[in-house]
Structure formats: structure tokens, C-alpha cells
Amino acid sequence: MAGHARYTALLDACVLFPVAVCDSLMSVAATGLYAAKWTQRIEDEWTRLLSPTEN
């Protein structure tokens, strides 16, 4: 990540799953405006959403 983020944001599965929203938030985080964080549980949830046949 570029620079040092002053703020940290916890990104939930509801913003990580819609690709357009996730891309926008990650692009802003890449500028160093904030540090994007999520837990393993959140990651498991949104990746499970990628395979709707497994829900």
C-alpha cells in the first residue's frame, strides 16, 4: 500500500462481494487514505458468496 494510512476501515462481506464496490474501496485504500481490513470469517463469507451453488 502506498503511504501510511491514518485510518483503518473494517470491510464487511456486503461491501467485498459486489465487485464494483470492492474495487472502488480497494482503489481508495491503495492511495493510502485508509487501511482496509477484514477478518478470516468475513473473507470466508464473501468467497462463499462467489459460488452460489454451495450456499
PyMOL Python script that loads the backbone (N, CA, C, O; Angstrom):
from pymol import cmd

cmd.read_pdbstr("""\
ATOM      1  N   MET A   1       0.845  -1.175   0.000  1.00  0.00           N
ATOM      2  CA  MET A   1       0.000   0.000   0.000  1.00  0.00           C
ATOM      3  C   MET A   1       0.887   1.234   0.000  1.00  0.00           C
ATOM      4  O   MET A   1       1.922   1.283   0.665  1.00  0.00           O
ATOM      5  N   ALA A   2       0.464   2.206  -0.747  1.00  0.00           N
ATOM      6  CA  ALA A   2       1.220   3.445  -0.820  1.00  0.00           C
ATOM      7  C   ALA A   2       0.990   4.282   0.426  1.00  0.00           C
ATOM      8  O   ALA A   2      -0.146   4.429   0.875  1.00  0.00           O
ATOM      9  N   GLY A   3       2.042   4.822   0.978  1.00  0.00           N
ATOM     10  CA  GLY A   3       1.922   5.714   2.124  1.00  0.00           C
ATOM     11  C   GLY A   3       1.535   4.999   3.396  1.00  0.00           C
ATOM     12  O   GLY A   3       1.483   3.770   3.447  1.00  0.00           O
ATOM     13  N   HIS A   4       1.262   5.786   4.425  1.00  0.00           N
ATOM     14  CA  HIS A   4       0.847   5.247   5.714  1.00  0.00           C
ATOM     15  C   HIS A   4      -0.571   5.718   5.998  1.00  0.00           C
ATOM     16  O   HIS A   4      -0.831   6.919   6.079  1.00  0.00           O
ATOM     17  N   ALA A   5      -1.479   4.771   6.148  1.00  0.00           N
ATOM     18  CA  ALA A   5      -2.875   5.108   6.383  1.00  0.00           C
ATOM     19  C   ALA A   5      -3.070   5.628   7.796  1.00  0.00           C
ATOM     20  O   ALA A   5      -2.553   5.065   8.760  1.00  0.00           O
ATOM     21  N   ARG A   6      -3.815   6.695   7.897  1.00  0.00           N
ATOM     22  CA  ARG A   6      -4.137   7.257   9.203  1.00  0.00           C
ATOM     23  C   ARG A   6      -5.355   6.564   9.793  1.00  0.00           C
ATOM     24  O   ARG A   6      -5.495   6.466  11.012  1.00  0.00           O
ATOM     25  N   TYR A   7      -6.225   6.090   8.930  1.00  0.00           N
ATOM     26  CA  TYR A   7      -7.470   5.469   9.363  1.00  0.00           C
ATOM     27  C   TYR A   7      -7.492   4.001   8.937  1.00  0.00           C
ATOM     28  O   TYR A   7      -6.832   3.597   7.980  1.00  0.00           O
ATOM     29  N   THR A   8      -8.271   3.226   9.678  1.00  0.00           N
ATOM     30  CA  THR A   8      -8.481   1.827   9.345  1.00  0.00           C
ATOM     31  C   THR A   8      -9.977   1.599   9.199  1.00  0.00           C
ATOM     32  O   THR A   8     -10.768   2.091  10.003  1.00  0.00           O
ATOM     33  N   ALA A   9     -10.363   0.852   8.170  1.00  0.00           N
ATOM     34  CA  ALA A   9     -11.774   0.522   7.958  1.00  0.00           C
ATOM     35  C   ALA A   9     -11.930  -0.986   7.892  1.00  0.00           C
ATOM     36  O   ALA A   9     -11.207  -1.662   7.160  1.00  0.00           O
ATOM     37  N   LEU A  10     -12.866  -1.507   8.653  1.00  0.00           N
ATOM     38  CA  LEU A  10     -13.206  -2.920   8.592  1.00  0.00           C
ATOM     39  C   LEU A  10     -14.242  -3.088   7.496  1.00  0.00           C
ATOM     40  O   LEU A  10     -15.348  -2.553   7.581  1.00  0.00           O
ATOM     41  N   LEU A  11     -13.872  -3.838   6.465  1.00  0.00           N
ATOM     42  CA  LEU A  11     -14.774  -4.046   5.333  1.00  0.00           C
ATOM     43  C   LEU A  11     -15.525  -5.357   5.522  1.00  0.00           C
ATOM     44  O   LEU A  11     -14.914  -6.420   5.631  1.00  0.00           O
ATOM     45  N   ASP A  12     -16.835  -5.279   5.561  1.00  0.00           N
ATOM     46  CA  ASP A  12     -17.682  -6.447   5.756  1.00  0.00           C
ATOM     47  C   ASP A  12     -17.945  -7.124   4.404  1.00  0.00           C
ATOM     48  O   ASP A  12     -17.675  -6.554   3.347  1.00  0.00           O
ATOM     49  N   ALA A  13     -18.470  -8.332   4.464  1.00  0.00           N
ATOM     50  CA  ALA A  13     -18.741  -9.101   3.246  1.00  0.00           C
ATOM     51  C   ALA A  13     -19.693  -8.370   2.304  1.00  0.00           C
ATOM     52  O   ALA A  13     -19.607  -8.544   1.088  1.00  0.00           O
ATOM     53  N   CYS A  14     -20.590  -7.563   2.840  1.00  0.00           N
ATOM     54  CA  CYS A  14     -21.562  -6.865   1.995  1.00  0.00           C
ATOM     55  C   CYS A  14     -20.915  -5.807   1.098  1.00  0.00           C
ATOM     56  O   CYS A  14     -21.522  -5.392   0.110  1.00  0.00           O
ATOM     57  N   VAL A  15     -19.703  -5.364   1.419  1.00  0.00           N
ATOM     58  CA  VAL A  15     -19.004  -4.424   0.537  1.00  0.00           C
ATOM     59  C   VAL A  15     -17.849  -5.095  -0.204  1.00  0.00           C
ATOM     60  O   VAL A  15     -17.298  -4.516  -1.141  1.00  0.00           O
ATOM     61  N   LEU A  16     -17.480  -6.296   0.200  1.00  0.00           N
ATOM     62  CA  LEU A  16     -16.421  -7.019  -0.510  1.00  0.00           C
ATOM     63  C   LEU A  16     -16.969  -7.848  -1.660  1.00  0.00           C
ATOM     64  O   LEU A  16     -16.242  -8.125  -2.614  1.00  0.00           O
ATOM     65  N   PHE A  17     -18.222  -8.246  -1.594  1.00  0.00           N
ATOM     66  CA  PHE A  17     -18.787  -9.102  -2.632  1.00  0.00           C
ATOM     67  C   PHE A  17     -19.174  -8.351  -3.896  1.00  0.00           C
ATOM     68  O   PHE A  17     -18.782  -8.802  -4.972  1.00  0.00           O
ATOM     69  N   PRO A  18     -19.909  -7.244  -3.861  1.00  0.00           N
ATOM     70  CA  PRO A  18     -20.183  -6.550  -5.127  1.00  0.00           C
ATOM     71  C   PRO A  18     -18.855  -6.026  -5.706  1.00  0.00           C
ATOM     72  O   PRO A  18     -18.197  -5.181  -5.100  1.00  0.00           O
ATOM     73  N   VAL A  19     -18.481  -6.531  -6.862  1.00  0.00           N
ATOM     74  CA  VAL A  19     -17.158  -6.245  -7.423  1.00  0.00           C
ATOM     75  C   VAL A  19     -16.913  -4.742  -7.587  1.00  0.00           C
ATOM     76  O   VAL A  19     -15.820  -4.262  -7.290  1.00  0.00           O
ATOM     77  N   ALA A  20     -17.897  -4.012  -8.046  1.00  0.00           N
ATOM     78  CA  ALA A  20     -17.702  -2.571  -8.270  1.00  0.00           C
ATOM     79  C   ALA A  20     -17.425  -1.834  -6.957  1.00  0.00           C
ATOM     80  O   ALA A  20     -16.563  -0.957  -6.906  1.00  0.00           O
ATOM     81  N   VAL A  21     -18.145  -2.186  -5.912  1.00  0.00           N
ATOM     82  CA  VAL A  21     -17.951  -1.551  -4.609  1.00  0.00           C
ATOM     83  C   VAL A  21     -16.581  -1.921  -4.052  1.00  0.00           C
ATOM     84  O   VAL A  21     -15.838  -1.059  -3.582  1.00  0.00           O
ATOM     85  N   CYS A  22     -16.256  -3.200  -4.107  1.00  0.00           N
ATOM     86  CA  CYS A  22     -14.970  -3.680  -3.606  1.00  0.00           C
ATOM     87  C   CYS A  22     -13.811  -3.012  -4.346  1.00  0.00           C
ATOM     88  O   CYS A  22     -12.848  -2.568  -3.721  1.00  0.00           O
ATOM     89  N   ASP A  23     -13.902  -2.941  -5.660  1.00  0.00           N
ATOM     90  CA  ASP A  23     -12.844  -2.326  -6.458  1.00  0.00           C
ATOM     91  C   ASP A  23     -12.660  -0.857  -6.090  1.00  0.00           C
ATOM     92  O   ASP A  23     -11.533  -0.373  -5.976  1.00  0.00           O
ATOM     93  N   SER A  24     -13.765  -0.161  -5.906  1.00  0.00           N
ATOM     94  CA  SER A  24     -13.683   1.256  -5.529  1.00  0.00           C
ATOM     95  C   SER A  24     -13.023   1.432  -4.170  1.00  0.00           C
ATOM     96  O   SER A  24     -12.144   2.278  -4.007  1.00  0.00           O
ATOM     97  N   LEU A  25     -13.447   0.636  -3.196  1.00  0.00           N
ATOM     98  CA  LEU A  25     -12.883   0.749  -1.855  1.00  0.00           C
ATOM     99  C   LEU A  25     -11.410   0.360  -1.821  1.00  0.00           C
ATOM    100  O   LEU A  25     -10.619   0.995  -1.123  1.00  0.00           O
ATOM    101  N   MET A  26     -11.039  -0.664  -2.558  1.00  0.00           N
ATOM    102  CA  MET A  26      -9.632  -1.086  -2.594  1.00  0.00           C
ATOM    103  C   MET A  26      -8.770  -0.055  -3.320  1.00  0.00           C
ATOM    104  O   MET A  26      -7.616   0.161  -2.950  1.00  0.00           O
ATOM    105  N   SER A  27      -9.325   0.577  -4.347  1.00  0.00           N
ATOM    106  CA  SER A  27      -8.579   1.617  -5.061  1.00  0.00           C
ATOM    107  C   SER A  27      -8.282   2.801  -4.145  1.00  0.00           C
ATOM    108  O   SER A  27      -7.176   3.341  -4.163  1.00  0.00           O
ATOM    109  N   VAL A  28      -9.255   3.198  -3.357  1.00  0.00           N
ATOM    110  CA  VAL A  28      -9.046   4.303  -2.415  1.00  0.00           C
ATOM    111  C   VAL A  28      -8.041   3.884  -1.338  1.00  0.00           C
ATOM    112  O   VAL A  28      -7.175   4.670  -0.954  1.00  0.00           O
ATOM    113  N   ALA A  29      -8.159   2.649  -0.855  1.00  0.00           N
ATOM    114  CA  ALA A  29      -7.208   2.160   0.156  1.00  0.00           C
ATOM    115  C   ALA A  29      -5.787   2.124  -0.402  1.00  0.00           C
ATOM    116  O   ALA A  29      -4.830   2.399   0.322  1.00  0.00           O
ATOM    117  N   ALA A  30      -5.645   1.792  -1.667  1.00  0.00           N
ATOM    118  CA  ALA A  30      -4.318   1.730  -2.291  1.00  0.00           C
ATOM    119  C   ALA A  30      -3.637   3.091  -2.344  1.00  0.00           C
ATOM    120  O   ALA A  30      -2.413   3.160  -2.455  1.00  0.00           O
ATOM    121  N   THR A  31      -4.403   4.169  -2.268  1.00  0.00           N
ATOM    122  CA  THR A  31      -3.811   5.506  -2.263  1.00  0.00           C
ATOM    123  C   THR A  31      -3.238   5.859  -0.901  1.00  0.00           C
ATOM    124  O   THR A  31      -2.510   6.843  -0.765  1.00  0.00           O
ATOM    125  N   GLY A  32      -3.569   5.045   0.127  1.00  0.00           N
ATOM    126  CA  GLY A  32      -3.075   5.308   1.464  1.00  0.00           C
ATOM    127  C   GLY A  32      -4.017   6.117   2.322  1.00  0.00           C
ATOM    128  O   GLY A  32      -3.674   6.478   3.448  1.00  0.00           O
ATOM    129  N   LEU A  33      -5.218   6.412   1.803  1.00  0.00           N
ATOM    130  CA  LEU A  33      -6.185   7.185   2.579  1.00  0.00           C
ATOM    131  C   LEU A  33      -6.633   6.419   3.822  1.00  0.00           C
ATOM    132  O   LEU A  33      -6.839   7.016   4.879  1.00  0.00           O
ATOM    133  N   TYR A  34      -6.782   5.113   3.701  1.00  0.00           N
ATOM    134  CA  TYR A  34      -7.122   4.283   4.841  1.00  0.00           C
ATOM    135  C   TYR A  34      -6.591   2.874   4.615  1.00  0.00           C
ATOM    136  O   TYR A  34      -6.252   2.496   3.494  1.00  0.00           O
ATOM    137  N   ALA A  35      -6.526   2.111   5.685  1.00  0.00           N
ATOM    138  CA  ALA A  35      -6.105   0.712   5.600  1.00  0.00           C
ATOM    139  C   ALA A  35      -7.349  -0.157   5.618  1.00  0.00           C
ATOM    140  O   ALA A  35      -8.141  -0.095   6.558  1.00  0.00           O
ATOM    141  N   ALA A  36      -7.522  -0.959   4.592  1.00  0.00           N
ATOM    142  CA  ALA A  36      -8.669  -1.863   4.507  1.00  0.00           C
ATOM    143  C   ALA A  36      -8.336  -3.149   5.255  1.00  0.00           C
ATOM    144  O   ALA A  36      -7.301  -3.770   5.011  1.00  0.00           O
ATOM    145  N   LYS A  37      -9.209  -3.538   6.156  1.00  0.00           N
ATOM    146  CA  LYS A  37      -9.010  -4.752   6.952  1.00  0.00           C
ATOM    147  C   LYS A  37     -10.284  -5.587   6.932  1.00  0.00           C
ATOM    148  O   LYS A  37     -11.383  -5.056   6.770  1.00  0.00           O
ATOM    149  N   TRP A  38     -10.128  -6.904   7.099  1.00  0.00           N
ATOM    150  CA  TRP A  38     -11.246  -7.806   7.284  1.00  0.00           C
ATOM    151  C   TRP A  38     -10.730  -9.045   7.979  1.00  0.00           C
ATOM    152  O   TRP A  38      -9.528  -9.313   7.988  1.00  0.00           O
ATOM    153  N   THR A  39     -11.640  -9.791   8.557  1.00  0.00           N
ATOM    154  CA  THR A  39     -11.265 -10.989   9.292  1.00  0.00           C
ATOM    155  C   THR A  39     -11.336 -12.201   8.366  1.00  0.00           C
ATOM    156  O   THR A  39     -11.864 -12.118   7.257  1.00  0.00           O
ATOM    157  N   GLN A  40     -10.802 -13.317   8.830  1.00  0.00           N
ATOM    158  CA  GLN A  40     -10.888 -14.552   8.052  1.00  0.00           C
ATOM    159  C   GLN A  40     -12.347 -14.969   7.887  1.00  0.00           C
ATOM    160  O   GLN A  40     -12.738 -15.486   6.840  1.00  0.00           O
ATOM    161  N   ARG A  41     -13.140 -14.742   8.916  1.00  0.00           N
ATOM    162  CA  ARG A  41     -14.569 -15.090   8.844  1.00  0.00           C
ATOM    163  C   ARG A  41     -15.279 -14.274   7.767  1.00  0.00           C
ATOM    164  O   ARG A  41     -16.104 -14.812   7.028  1.00  0.00           O
ATOM    165  N   ILE A  42     -14.967 -12.980   7.672  1.00  0.00           N
ATOM    166  CA  ILE A  42     -15.547 -12.126   6.636  1.00  0.00           C
ATOM    167  C   ILE A  42     -15.095 -12.605   5.257  1.00  0.00           C
ATOM    168  O   ILE A  42     -15.901 -12.684   4.330  1.00  0.00           O
ATOM    169  N   GLU A  43     -13.825 -12.921   5.122  1.00  0.00           N
ATOM    170  CA  GLU A  43     -13.325 -13.418   3.832  1.00  0.00           C
ATOM    171  C   GLU A  43     -14.003 -14.720   3.447  1.00  0.00           C
ATOM    172  O   GLU A  43     -14.358 -14.907   2.283  1.00  0.00           O
ATOM    173  N   ASP A  44     -14.188 -15.615   4.394  1.00  0.00           N
ATOM    174  CA  ASP A  44     -14.877 -16.880   4.117  1.00  0.00           C
ATOM    175  C   ASP A  44     -16.300 -16.633   3.643  1.00  0.00           C
ATOM    176  O   ASP A  44     -16.788 -17.314   2.741  1.00  0.00           O
ATOM    177  N   GLU A  45     -16.968 -15.652   4.256  1.00  0.00           N
ATOM    178  CA  GLU A  45     -18.350 -15.346   3.881  1.00  0.00           C
ATOM    179  C   GLU A  45     -18.449 -14.824   2.455  1.00  0.00           C
ATOM    180  O   GLU A  45     -19.276 -15.302   1.679  1.00  0.00           O
ATOM    181  N   TRP A  46     -17.616 -13.850   2.099  1.00  0.00           N
ATOM    182  CA  TRP A  46     -17.764 -13.287   0.753  1.00  0.00           C
ATOM    183  C   TRP A  46     -17.256 -14.238  -0.320  1.00  0.00           C
ATOM    184  O   TRP A  46     -17.777 -14.232  -1.435  1.00  0.00           O
ATOM    185  N   THR A  47     -16.263 -15.048  -0.017  1.00  0.00           N
ATOM    186  CA  THR A  47     -15.831 -16.024  -1.039  1.00  0.00           C
ATOM    187  C   THR A  47     -16.866 -17.129  -1.218  1.00  0.00           C
ATOM    188  O   THR A  47     -17.003 -17.677  -2.312  1.00  0.00           O
ATOM    189  N   ARG A  48     -17.593 -17.457  -0.158  1.00  0.00           N
ATOM    190  CA  ARG A  48     -18.672 -18.432  -0.270  1.00  0.00           C
ATOM    191  C   ARG A  48     -19.782 -17.877  -1.175  1.00  0.00           C
ATOM    192  O   ARG A  48     -20.432 -18.637  -1.893  1.00  0.00           O
ATOM    193  N   LEU A  49     -19.997 -16.572  -1.143  1.00  0.00           N
ATOM    194  CA  LEU A  49     -20.988 -15.941  -1.996  1.00  0.00           C
ATOM    195  C   LEU A  49     -20.626 -16.010  -3.475  1.00  0.00           C
ATOM    196  O   LEU A  49     -21.503 -15.888  -4.330  1.00  0.00           O
ATOM    197  N   LEU A  50     -19.358 -16.203  -3.785  1.00  0.00           N
ATOM    198  CA  LEU A  50     -18.932 -16.317  -5.181  1.00  0.00           C
ATOM    199  C   LEU A  50     -19.403 -17.607  -5.831  1.00  0.00           C
ATOM    200  O   LEU A  50     -19.507 -17.688  -7.055  1.00  0.00           O
ATOM    201  N   SER A  51     -19.690 -18.616  -5.017  1.00  0.00           N
ATOM    202  CA  SER A  51     -20.167 -19.920  -5.518  1.00  0.00           C
ATOM    203  C   SER A  51     -21.578 -20.153  -5.021  1.00  0.00           C
ATOM    204  O   SER A  51     -21.772 -20.845  -4.021  1.00  0.00           O
ATOM    205  N   PRO A  52     -22.578 -19.584  -5.705  1.00  0.00           N
ATOM    206  CA  PRO A  52     -23.953 -19.658  -5.210  1.00  0.00           C
ATOM    207  C   PRO A  52     -24.479 -21.091  -5.108  1.00  0.00           C
ATOM    208  O   PRO A  52     -25.424 -21.336  -4.358  1.00  0.00           O
ATOM    209  N   THR A  53     -23.904 -22.026  -5.826  1.00  0.00           N
ATOM    210  CA  THR A  53     -24.390 -23.412  -5.744  1.00  0.00           C
ATOM    211  C   THR A  53     -24.022 -24.052  -4.423  1.00  0.00           C
ATOM    212  O   THR A  53     -24.604 -25.072  -4.054  1.00  0.00           O
ATOM    213  N   GLU A  54     -23.060 -23.474  -3.695  1.00  0.00           N
ATOM    214  CA  GLU A  54     -22.628 -24.028  -2.410  1.00  0.00           C
ATOM    215  C   GLU A  54     -23.329 -23.376  -1.240  1.00  0.00           C
ATOM    216  O   GLU A  54     -23.092 -23.777  -0.100  1.00  0.00           O
ATOM    217  N   ASN A  55     -24.183 -22.387  -1.463  1.00  0.00           N
ATOM    218  CA  ASN A  55     -24.880 -21.706  -0.360  1.00  0.00           C
ATOM    219  C   ASN A  55     -25.979 -22.558   0.202  1.00  0.00           C
ATOM    220  O   ASN A  55     -26.667 -22.142   1.134  1.00  0.00           O
TER     221      ASN A  55
END
""", "prot")
cmd.dss("prot")
cmd.show_as("cartoon", "prot")
cmd.util.cbc("prot")
cmd.orient("prot")
